[in-house]
Amino acid sequence: MNRTIVVLSAGKGTRMKSPRAKVLHPIMGRPMLAHLFDSLGALGASKVFAVVGHQKEKVADIAEGCGAECVVQEPQLGTGHALMCCREALQALGETEVLLVSGDVPLLPVDEVESFWKRFHKGGAAMGMVTVELESPAGYGRIIRDGEGRLARVVEEKDAGPEQKRIREVNSGIYFFRPAAVLPLLDSLGTDNAQGEYYLPDLFAALYDQGAPAATFPASDPGKWLGINTQADLASANETLRAEIVSRLMAGGVTILGPGTVWVEPTVSIDPGCVLHPFTRICGETRLGAGTEIRSFSTLRDSVVGPGTLIKENCVLEGTRTGASCIIGPFCHTREGTVLEERVHLGNFVETKKARLGPGVKANHLTYLGDAEVGEGSNIGAGTITCNYDGVRKHPTVLGRNVFVGSDTQFVAPVKVGDGAYIGAGTTVTKEVPPESLAISRAPQKNLEGWAARKKRKK
């Protein structure tokens, strides 16, 4: 059977109380909608539709980037209206089975979805619903069953009476249906309810009245089936996924000290034997080689770290690549385009940007290297700066191999320094330095003997 998926992602999410559309809120560094599409990809659907409305351009960017075709719902008049907007597209597909899911369930357990879908396919019902049992069901549509246990209808929270509100079985908002049997029933939906919207769950009452009650599939873990509706739900989902990732890494041989404090996003790859200290954040497309150690309060984003490298406390690495056995920090900031080859040492308060440092280079104190290339074995003294920006354009600084740079040196780019050259402390380099040369630009020192004593006498 052909499979089709419809993702409802048009709503604003008023209970989030945020100017950002609900499905755009991040879970572990990525929009919740992107997480959902990742899960749905395992179901083998031949067609995926995303219903968009509020902030539709931003939502569509994510949906289309994941291979979905977008359908605009304007205005947003409820879940039933969202399906109405998809009617023509679904009818054009011919015979298919549809999974309809809200865009705010980023932790959807796809294995259980697959199991339910197979049961739905074999059962032959026109429509099916995933239900969950909650200790505190407030806010969810209640499942009303008849005397034989069949699904008779769904009553929304705002329309439910006191007895109905005590029902703990609720609607997850995730459905299976056969378009040929269900789409004609959309014309029966009305807006005579507390919210003045077209309720998609009203279709279940219509089917029951026809003598064709829908199938129900009780979920095993309600927390992964229910949507994110509030900022508290968002925080809970972040913590659930964070804890799962940390647990999986530890099971795979990564040492995590203080696992309750470590943040590792799902796009990160960490080899066995790495050590993560408390309060580290590893984000984006970061890759950590075997034996890497990341100490507390350091953040890595979209960086590749070679095996055996030590990142000390309070470092920030962004868009950086390191070779093996580097030592970085504490208090280093390596920015986009930084490449550190093996055995590079960067120390206290060193910043790099679009800099390539060769094997064994050392810059241990208070240095900025931007748009720079530093050859193997060179040593950069404290307080060194590459003056790479002239107010209009950036310019390169190129240092050869085994260059010794004294403290408090400024390289006014563009400038080159040859292999084996020495730069005297306090020098401002404005022109090329030949190999094996000493460059020095300090003013001659002048001592005024007795000056301090004369000053004191005047006072």
C-alpha positions as CSV (number, residue, x, y, z in Angstrom):
1,M,0.0,0.0,0.0
2,N,1.2,3.5,-0.9
3,R,1.8,5.6,2.2
4,T,1.2,9.3,2.5
5,I,2.0,11.6,5.4
6,V,0.3,14.9,6.3
7,V,2.0,17.1,8.8
8,L,-0.1,19.9,10.4
9,S,2.3,22.8,11.0
10,A,0.2,25.9,10.3
11,G,-0.7,26.9,13.8
12,K,0.7,29.8,15.9
13,G,0.9,27.9,19.2
14,T,-0.7,30.5,21.4
15,R,0.0,28.7,24.6
16,M,3.7,29.1,23.9
17,K,3.2,32.9,24.3
18,S,6.0,33.5,21.9
19,P,6.3,35.5,18.6
20,R,7.9,32.4,17.0
21,A,5.7,29.8,15.4
22,K,5.5,26.7,17.7
23,V,7.1,24.2,15.3
24,L,10.1,26.5,14.8
25,H,11.1,26.4,18.5
26,P,14.3,24.5,18.9
27,I,14.8,21.1,20.5
28,M,18.5,20.4,21.1
29,G,19.6,23.0,18.6
30,R,17.1,22.2,15.7
31,P,13.5,23.2,15.1
32,M,11.1,20.7,16.5
33,L,9.6,20.3,13.0
34,A,13.0,19.1,11.6
35,H,13.2,16.4,14.3
36,L,9.8,15.2,13.4
37,F,10.7,14.9,9.7
38,D,13.8,13.0,10.6
39,S,11.6,10.4,12.4
40,L,9.0,10.2,9.6
41,G,11.7,9.5,7.0
42,A,11.9,5.9,8.3
43,L,8.3,5.2,7.4
44,G,8.8,5.0,3.7
45,A,6.0,7.3,2.6
46,S,5.9,8.0,-1.1
47,K,4.5,11.5,-0.5
48,V,4.7,14.0,2.4
49,F,2.6,17.1,2.7
50,A,3.2,19.9,5.2
51,V,0.3,22.3,6.0
52,V,1.7,25.7,6.6
53,G,0.1,29.0,7.6
54,H,1.6,31.1,10.5
55,Q,5.1,32.2,9.5
56,K,4.7,30.0,6.5
57,E,7.9,31.0,4.7
58,K,10.1,29.9,7.6
59,V,8.1,26.8,8.2
60,A,8.1,25.9,4.5
61,D,11.9,26.3,4.4
62,I,12.2,23.5,6.9
63,A,9.5,21.3,5.4
64,E,10.7,21.6,1.8
65,G,14.3,21.1,2.9
66,C,13.1,17.7,4.3
67,G,11.4,16.8,1.0
68,A,7.8,17.7,1.9
69,E,5.3,19.5,-0.4
70,C,3.7,22.5,1.3
71,V,0.0,23.2,1.4
72,V,-1.1,26.7,2.6
73,Q,-3.9,27.0,5.2
74,E,-5.1,30.6,5.2
75,P,-6.8,31.5,7.5
76,Q,-6.2,28.8,10.1
77,L,-9.7,27.5,11.1
78,G,-8.8,24.3,12.9
79,T,-7.5,20.9,12.2
80,G,-10.5,19.9,10.1
81,H,-10.0,22.9,7.9
82,A,-6.3,21.9,7.5
83,L,-7.3,18.6,6.1
84,M,-9.8,20.3,3.8
85,C,-6.9,22.3,2.4
86,C,-5.2,19.0,1.5
87,R,-8.3,17.3,0.0
88,E,-7.5,17.9,-3.7
89,A,-3.9,16.9,-3.3
90,L,-4.8,13.7,-1.5
91,Q,-7.5,12.8,-4.0
92,A,-5.0,13.2,-6.9
93,L,-2.9,10.4,-5.3
94,G,-5.4,7.7,-5.9
95,E,-5.4,4.7,-3.5
96,T,-3.2,5.4,-0.5
97,E,-3.2,5.3,3.3
98,V,-2.5,8.5,5.2
99,L,-0.8,9.2,8.5
100,L,-1.8,12.6,9.8
101,V,0.5,14.0,12.5
102,S,0.9,17.4,14.2
103,G,4.2,19.2,13.7
104,D,4.8,19.6,17.4
105,V,5.7,15.9,18.3
106,P,9.5,15.9,17.8
107,L,10.1,12.8,19.9
108,L,7.6,10.6,18.0
109,P,8.5,6.9,18.5
110,V,8.7,5.8,14.9
111,D,8.9,2.1,15.6
112,E,5.5,2.2,17.4
113,V,4.1,4.3,14.6
114,E,5.2,1.6,12.1
115,S,3.5,-1.1,14.2
116,F,0.3,0.9,14.5
117,W,0.2,1.6,10.8
118,K,0.6,-2.1,9.9
119,R,-2.3,-2.9,12.3
120,F,-4.4,-0.2,10.7
121,H,-3.6,-1.5,7.2
122,K,-4.6,-5.1,8.1
123,G,-7.7,-4.1,10.1
124,G,-9.5,-2.4,7.3
125,A,-11.1,0.5,9.4
126,A,-11.6,3.8,7.6
127,M,-9.8,5.7,10.3
128,G,-7.6,5.1,13.3
129,M,-6.4,7.2,16.2
130,V,-3.5,6.9,18.7
131,T,-4.8,7.4,22.2
132,V,-2.9,8.0,25.4
133,E,-3.8,7.6,29.1
134,L,-2.9,10.5,31.3
135,E,-2.9,11.1,35.1
136,S,-3.8,14.7,34.4
137,P,-5.7,14.9,31.1
138,A,-6.5,18.6,31.3
139,G,-6.3,20.4,27.9
140,Y,-6.8,17.3,25.7
141,G,-9.8,15.9,23.9
142,R,-11.4,13.1,25.8
143,I,-12.2,9.7,24.2
144,I,-15.9,8.8,24.5
145,R,-16.5,5.0,24.1
146,D,-19.8,3.2,23.8
147,G,-20.9,0.3,26.0
148,E,-18.9,-2.1,23.8
149,G,-15.7,-0.1,24.1
150,R,-15.8,1.3,20.6
151,L,-14.8,4.9,19.8
152,A,-17.9,7.0,19.6
153,R,-16.6,10.5,19.6
154,V,-14.0,12.9,20.9
155,V,-15.0,15.8,23.1
156,E,-12.6,18.7,23.3
157,E,-11.6,20.2,26.7
158,K,-13.5,23.4,26.2
159,D,-16.7,21.5,25.2
160,A,-16.5,18.8,27.9
161,G,-18.7,18.5,30.9
162,P,-17.6,17.6,34.4
163,E,-18.0,13.9,34.0
164,Q,-16.2,13.9,30.7
165,K,-13.3,15.8,32.1
166,R,-12.7,12.9,34.5
167,I,-11.9,10.6,31.5
168,R,-8.1,9.9,31.4
169,E,-8.0,8.5,27.9
170,V,-7.3,11.3,25.5
171,N,-6.7,12.0,21.8
172,S,-3.0,12.3,20.8
173,G,-3.9,14.1,17.6
174,I,-2.2,11.4,15.4
175,Y,-4.5,9.6,12.9
176,F,-4.5,7.0,10.2
177,F,-7.1,7.1,7.5
178,R,-8.2,6.0,4.0
179,P,-8.9,9.1,1.9
180,A,-11.7,7.5,-0.2
181,A,-13.8,6.8,3.0
182,V,-12.9,9.9,5.0
183,L,-12.5,12.9,2.8
184,P,-16.2,13.0,1.8
185,L,-17.1,13.4,5.5
186,L,-15.3,16.7,5.7
187,D,-18.4,18.4,4.3
188,S,-20.2,17.3,7.5
189,L,-17.9,19.3,9.8
190,G,-19.2,22.5,11.3
191,T,-18.0,25.2,13.7
192,D,-20.6,24.9,16.4
193,N,-18.1,24.6,19.2
194,A,-16.4,26.6,21.9
195,Q,-13.5,27.6,19.5
196,G,-15.6,28.2,16.4
197,E,-13.3,25.9,14.4
198,Y,-13.6,22.8,12.2
199,Y,-12.6,20.0,14.5
200,L,-11.0,17.1,12.7
201,P,-11.8,14.7,15.6
202,D,-15.5,15.2,14.7
203,L,-14.9,12.8,11.9
204,F,-14.8,10.0,14.4
205,A,-18.4,10.7,15.5
206,A,-19.5,10.8,11.8
207,L,-17.9,7.4,11.2
208,Y,-19.6,6.0,14.3
209,D,-23.0,7.2,13.2
210,Q,-22.5,5.4,9.9
211,G,-21.8,2.2,11.8
212,A,-18.1,2.2,11.0
213,P,-16.3,3.1,14.3
214,A,-12.6,4.0,14.0
215,A,-9.8,1.8,15.3
216,T,-7.8,3.0,18.3
217,F,-4.2,2.3,19.2
218,P,-3.2,2.9,22.9
219,A,0.4,4.3,23.1
220,S,2.9,2.9,25.5
221,D,4.7,6.1,26.4
222,P,2.4,9.2,26.4
223,G,5.3,11.6,26.7
224,K,6.5,10.9,23.2
225,W,3.1,11.1,21.5
226,L,1.7,14.3,22.9
227,G,2.5,17.6,21.3
228,I,4.5,20.5,22.8
229,N,2.1,23.2,23.8
230,T,3.9,25.3,26.4
231,Q,7.4,26.5,27.3
232,A,7.4,23.9,30.1
233,D,6.6,21.1,27.5
234,L,9.5,22.5,25.4
235,A,11.9,22.3,28.3
236,S,10.8,18.8,29.1
237,A,11.3,17.6,25.5
238,N,14.8,19.2,25.5
239,E,15.7,17.4,28.7
240,T,14.3,14.0,27.5
241,L,16.3,14.1,24.3
242,R,19.4,15.4,26.0
243,A,19.3,12.6,28.5
244,E,18.8,10.0,25.8
245,I,21.8,11.2,23.8
246,V,24.1,11.3,26.9
247,S,23.0,7.8,27.9
248,R,23.7,6.5,24.4
249,L,27.1,8.1,24.3
250,M,28.1,6.6,27.7
251,A,26.9,3.2,26.5
252,G,29.2,3.6,23.5
253,G,32.3,4.3,25.5
254,V,32.3,8.0,26.0
255,T,33.2,9.1,29.6
256,I,30.8,11.9,30.7
257,L,31.5,13.4,34.1
258,G,28.3,14.9,35.5
259,P,26.0,13.6,32.8
260,G,23.1,15.7,34.1
261,T,24.9,18.9,33.0
262,V,26.4,17.9,29.6
263,W,24.6,19.1,26.4
264,V,25.3,17.2,23.2
265,E,23.2,17.8,20.2
266,P,22.0,14.9,18.1
267,T,24.0,15.9,15.0
268,V,27.3,15.5,17.0
269,S,29.6,12.5,16.5
270,I,31.9,11.5,19.4
271,D,34.4,8.6,19.3
272,P,34.8,6.2,22.1
273,G,37.4,7.2,24.7
274,C,36.5,10.9,24.7
275,V,36.0,12.6,28.1
276,L,33.4,15.3,28.6
277,H,33.6,17.3,31.9
278,P,30.5,18.9,33.6
279,F,28.8,21.8,31.9
280,T,30.3,21.2,28.4
281,R,28.2,22.0,25.3
282,I,28.9,20.2,22.0
283,C,26.7,21.5,19.2
284,G,25.9,21.4,15.5
285,E,28.0,19.2,13.2
286,T,30.9,18.8,15.7
287,R,33.1,15.7,15.5
288,L,35.4,14.6,18.3
289,G,38.2,12.1,17.7
290,A,39.2,9.3,20.1
291,G,40.8,10.5,23.3
292,T,39.6,14.1,23.1
293,E,39.0,15.7,26.4
294,I,36.7,18.7,26.8
295,R,36.8,20.5,30.1
296,S,34.1,22.4,31.9
297,F,32.3,25.4,30.5
298,S,33.6,25.0,27.0
299,T,31.4,25.2,23.9
300,L,32.1,23.6,20.5
301,R,30.0,24.2,17.5
302,D,30.5,22.8,13.9
303,S,34.1,21.9,14.7
304,V,36.2,18.8,14.0
305,V,38.7,18.0,16.8
306,G,41.5,15.6,16.2
307,P,42.3,12.6,18.5
308,G,44.0,13.2,21.8
309,T,43.3,16.9,21.8
310,L,42.7,18.7,25.1
311,I,40.2,21.6,25.3
312,K,40.7,23.3,28.6
313,E,38.1,25.3,30.6
314,N,36.0,28.1,29.2
315,C,36.9,27.8,25.5
316,V,34.7,28.5,22.5
317,L,35.4,26.7,19.2
318,E,33.3,27.7,16.2
319,G,33.9,26.3,12.7
320,T,37.3,25.0,13.7
321,R,39.4,22.0,12.6
322,T,42.2,20.7,14.8
323,G,44.7,18.0,14.2
324,A,45.8,15.4,16.8
325,S,47.3,16.2,20.2
326,C,46.5,19.9,20.4
327,I,46.2,21.8,23.6
328,I,43.7,24.7,23.6
329,G,42.8,27.0,26.5
330,P,41.8,28.0,28.9
331,F,39.7,31.0,27.7
332,C,40.4,30.5,24.0
333,H,38.1,31.5,21.1
334,T,38.7,29.9,17.7
335,R,36.3,31.3,15.1
336,E,35.2,30.2,11.7
337,G,37.9,29.1,9.3
338,T,40.5,28.2,12.0
339,V,42.6,25.2,11.1
340,L,45.1,23.9,13.8
341,E,47.4,21.2,12.7
342,E,48.8,18.6,15.1
343,R,50.4,19.6,18.4
344,V,49.3,23.3,18.3
345,H,49.2,25.0,21.6
346,L,46.8,28.0,22.2
347,G,46.7,29.4,25.7
348,N,45.0,32.0,27.8
349,F,42.8,34.5,25.9
350,V,44.0,33.6,22.4
351,E,41.6,34.3,19.5
352,T,41.9,33.1,16.0
353,K,39.8,33.7,12.8
354,K,40.5,32.3,9.3
355,A,43.9,31.3,10.6
356,R,45.9,28.2,9.7
357,L,48.5,27.2,12.2
358,G,51.1,24.6,11.3
359,P,52.3,21.6,13.4
360,G,53.7,22.5,16.7
361,V,52.8,26.3,16.6
362,K,52.5,27.9,20.0
363,A,50.6,31.0,21.0
364,N,50.1,30.8,24.7
365,H,49.0,34.2,25.8
366,L,46.8,37.2,24.9
367,T,47.0,36.9,21.1
368,Y,44.8,37.6,18.1
369,L,45.5,35.8,14.8
370,G,43.1,36.7,12.0
371,D,43.5,36.0,8.3
372,A,46.8,34.5,9.1
373,E,49.0,31.5,8.2
374,V,51.7,30.4,10.6
375,G,54.3,27.9,9.6
376,E,55.4,24.8,11.5
377,G,57.2,25.3,14.8
378,S,56.7,29.0,15.1
379,N,56.3,30.7,18.5
380,I,53.9,33.6,19.0
381,G,54.7,35.9,22.0
382,A,52.1,37.4,24.3
383,G,50.1,40.4,23.1
384,T,50.7,39.7,19.4
385,I,48.1,41.0,17.0
386,T,47.6,40.6,13.2
387,C,46.1,43.9,12.1
388,N,44.1,42.4,9.3
389,Y,41.4,44.9,8.6
390,D,42.0,48.3,7.0
391,G,38.4,49.5,7.4
392,V,37.4,48.3,3.9
393,R,39.1,44.9,3.3
394,K,40.8,42.0,5.1
395,H,44.5,41.3,4.4
396,P,46.6,38.2,5.2
397,T,49.6,37.8,7.4
398,V,52.0,34.9,6.5
399,L,54.7,33.7,8.8
400,G,57.1,31.0,7.7
401,R,58.4,28.0,9.6
402,N,60.2,28.4,13.0
403,V,59.5,32.1,13.3
404,F,60.0,33.6,16.8
405,V,57.7,36.5,17.5
406,G,58.4,38.6,20.6
407,S,55.7,39.9,22.9
408,D,53.6,42.9,21.9
409,T,54.1,42.6,18.2
410,Q,51.8,44.0,15.6
411,F,51.7,42.7,12.0
412,V,50.1,45.3,9.8
413,A,48.8,43.2,7.0
414,P,49.4,42.4,4.2
415,V,52.8,41.2,5.4
416,K,55.1,38.2,5.1
417,V,57.8,36.9,7.4
418,G,60.4,34.4,6.2
419,D,61.5,31.1,7.7
420,G,63.5,31.3,10.9
421,A,63.1,35.0,11.3
422,Y,63.0,36.8,14.7
423,I,60.7,39.6,15.5
424,G,61.8,41.7,18.5
425,A,59.4,42.5,21.3
426,G,57.3,45.6,20.8
427,T,57.8,45.6,17.0
428,T,55.3,46.9,14.5
429,V,55.9,44.9,11.3
430,T,54.8,46.8,8.2
431,K,56.9,45.2,5.5
432,E,58.3,41.9,4.5
433,V,60.9,40.3,6.8
434,P,63.5,38.1,5.0
435,P,64.3,34.6,6.3
436,E,66.7,34.3,9.2
437,S,66.5,38.1,9.8
438,L,65.8,40.1,13.0
439,A,63.1,42.7,12.6
440,I,62.9,45.4,15.3
441,S,61.1,48.8,15.2
442,R,61.4,50.1,18.7
443,A,62.6,53.6,19.3
444,P,66.0,53.7,20.9
445,Q,65.9,53.6,24.7
446,K,66.9,56.9,26.5
447,N,67.7,57.0,30.2
448,L,67.6,60.3,32.0
449,E,69.7,59.8,35.1
450,G,68.5,61.5,38.3
451,W,65.1,62.4,36.8
452,A,63.0,60.7,39.5
453,A,65.0,62.4,42.3
454,R,64.5,65.9,40.7
455,K,60.8,65.3,40.3
456,K,60.4,64.4,44.0
457,R,62.3,67.5,45.1
458,K,59.9,69.7,43.0
459,K,57.0,68.2,44.9
